Amino acid sequence: MKTVLIIGMGKFGHRLCVNMLKLGNEVMIIDDNEAALEDLVPIERY
């Protein structure tokens, strides 16, 4: 397991985050738009 920091949840950041979570990594996200993170909450339970 790796720890990853993603800055910005645009198209690339969002896709990267989903893939890293599915691989079992710990992901930290920085973005000023909280709504961009809403759909990622259920994914962390993989």
HELIX and SHEET records of a PDB file:
HELIX    1   1 LYS A   11  LYS A   22  1                                  12    
HELIX    2   2 GLU A   34  LEU A   40  5                                   7    
HELIX    3   3 PRO A   42  ARG A   45  5                                   4    
SHEET    1   A 2 THR A   3  ILE A   7  0                                        
SHEET    2   A 2 GLU A  26  ILE A  30  1                                        
END                                                                             
